[in-house]
Amino acid sequence: MDSLLNSVDSQLVLLIAAIAVVVLVSQLFFRILSVGLVPLIGLVVIFVALQYLFGITPKQVWFEVSHLPQMAMKFFNSLA
């Protein structure tokens, strides 16, 4: 068994392991990017459409989103 371990170049094993790690990490990165990229593109399309079609700025949208809980509470209180 020692002769088998001695005959294998440790630098070659290290190089193969490094290539395998790079391939696996890059696959993980691209999967995360592809999952997160679709909603991001959707948000950009929505903001651009609101900006150019209706003249609503992203700042106005963010203001409405940040006040959404208060508006929901007012709505539900008015129903009761």
ABEGO torsion letter per residue (X at the ends): XAAAAAABBAAAAAAAAAAAAAAAAAAAAAAAAAAAAAAAAAAAAAAAAAAAAAGBBAAAAAAAAAAAAAAAAAAAAAAX
